[in-house]
Amino acid sequence: MTKCVDVATVNRYCWIIKQEIESCELSTEDFIEMTIQEQNSIRRNVSTSEKPIRFKMTEETVSAYDAACLILLKMVSQVHNPFQSVLQILLPMNTSLVRNAQSPVEAINSLDSNILSLSLYVSRFIYFYKCSGILEFASRMAKTLVTDVDMVKNVIRQLSMSDINQSKNYSRMKKKIF
């Protein structure tokens, strides 16, 4: 299976997304939410006329999709010199070790564990969003360094019916096929 990355295209899309985030038209959290939702739609092969899926996710390609998603999140969520390291992030994808690996992410991490590492805030945001499907909950929890059970209970009690419905819809959507 060939996994190739067009550096110029990735760089261009990342710049466009980063400009949207910096102009406050799109928050980093909104982008992460959209990325996770898109990944779940692709994982479930939910293709519509408005959002066609060109490359179906299969057992053979799931690790490549996960790696691409992580790379995109890494490049867009970097605060300092976000695109100075685009080549540093994408170059390992061209090594045979990574191209032929069952898990490209694990292979890249074996070369250098810092290449794909996300900030603590982004890592925690992704974790809490994937657990709950609620943007506000994930954002508030990601801002803390230590998860305090009482704080979690407090945040949950403050959720609106809209938040609860968002979580319910997310839970239905994220069911994996693998």
Residue pairs with C-beta under 8 A, 6 or more apart in sequence:
1 60
1 61
1 64
2 99
3 64
3 67
3 93
3 99
3 104
4 93
4 94
5 68
5 90
5 93
5 94
7 86
7 87
7 90
10 71
10 72
10 75
10 86
10 90
11 83
11 86
13 72
14 72
14 75
14 76
14 82
14 83
14 86
15 83
17 26
17 31
17 76
18 76
18 82
18 83
20 26
20 31
21 27
21 28
21 31
21 76
28 76
28 77
28 122
29 125
29 135
29 138
29 139
30 135
31 76
31 77
32 73
32 77
32 122
32 125
32 126
32 129
33 129
33 135
35 69
35 72
35 73
36 126
36 129
36 130
37 170
37 173
39 65
39 66
39 69
40 173
40 174
41 51
41 53
41 173
42 53
42 57
42 65
43 57
43 62
43 65
43 176
43 177
43 178
44 173
44 175
44 176
44 177
45 53
45 56
45 57
45 177
46 53
47 53
55 61
57 65
57 177
59 178
62 178
63 101
63 102
63 103
63 104
63 105
64 104
66 103
66 104
66 105
67 93
67 103
67 104
67 105
67 108
70 105
70 116
70 118
71 89
71 90
71 93
71 116
73 118
73 122
73 126
74 89
74 115
74 116
74 117
74 118
75 82
75 83
75 86
75 89
76 82
77 118
77 119
77 122
78 85
78 119
79 119
88 115
89 115
89 116
92 98
92 107
92 108
92 111
92 112
92 115
93 99
93 104
93 108
95 111
97 107
97 110
97 111
98 104
98 107
98 108
98 111
101 107
105 116
108 115
108 116
109 115
109 116
118 126
120 145
121 142
121 143
122 142
124 141
124 142
124 144
125 138
125 139
125 141
125 142
126 138
127 142
128 137
128 138
128 141
128 142
129 135
129 138
130 174
131 138
132 138
132 167
132 170
133 166
133 167
133 169
133 170
133 171
133 173
133 174
134 159
134 163
134 166
134 167
134 170
135 166
136 159
136 163
137 155
137 156
137 159
137 163
140 155
141 147
141 152
141 155
144 151
